[in-house]
């Protein structure tokens, strides 16, 4: 999955420019309701960095700065961006320490922002929250070919999604599998029993209902 399918478009993003004064930047952040907004070049095309509300306040009240000082001196996180064609997997590591990251194209033009909410939406989708169905948490003794063995046992059922936990553990691994909502309770119970007989112990079964 690529970043380009999961971000907030530029037209919906509040931002300021390096030519702004501290007062102008503060007013823009205050109006936005966020603690941080991106800074774009004066033509509104290129990402320069982030400016934080707390840094503006520190500058005014702790650093005894002026409201007319340029906001440019308070820009942070110039590297807080990701390219739209990069994998969503990379976004997890980039956004971890930041409120959001900018999304840019190959010409370094600002396209929008990727937020933690966007990341949570992708995770929710991987857990079947958008399609509904059953989510099985399966514990198994770690061994070579464990995933292959599990998939073989589920060959007659459409797997909507799969996520592995405890990667790198020597003895135990948990695998989360999403199965379709149309699976009958009787068939599900038989499957749980069958998995247990092959050392794939189902520790949790969660039914995900999607609100209509």
C-alpha positions, 0 to 999 in steps of 0.5 A: 500500500502506498502513502498516496492513497491515505493522506489529507489533501493540501486544500484541507490543510492549514499552513503558514509561510516563512515570511509570516511573523510570529504573531501571524503564525500564532494566529493561524495555529490558534484558528486551526485548533492544532498544536502544529502546522506545516510551513510551506515556501512563500509560493505555497509549493514546497514543504519547509518544516513544522512550526509548533504553538508551544515554540511560538509561546516560548519565544514570546513569553520565555525568550522575550521575543517580539510578535514581529519576529520572523517565524522562520527562526522557529521552524522545526523538523525539516525532514518530516516528510515522505514521498507519495509513492513510498510504502505506507510501511515506511510511514510508521517509522517516520511519523512515530515521533511527530504529530504528522508528516508532510507528503510530497511528490518527486518535484518536492511539491507539498501535496498534503499531510499524513496524520496519526488518524490516517495510520489508525484507519489503515490499521483498522482496515487490516483488523477488518473494522471496515468490512466486518467479519471475524478476527481470530487471534491464534497462538502457535509454537514458532517453527519454520513454515508456520504461516504456510501451514496455517494458510493451508488449513484455511485454503477453503476460506477467503482470508480478508487480512492477516497480521503477525505479532511477536516477530523474532520470538523464539518460542511463541508467535501470535497471528491475527487472521480476518475471516469474512462475515458470511462464515457460519457459526458452525463452520467457525467452531469447527475451524477453531477446533481443527486449528487447535488439533494442529497446535494453532490455539485460537485464544480470541475470536472477535466478531466485528460488526460494521455500522450501516 
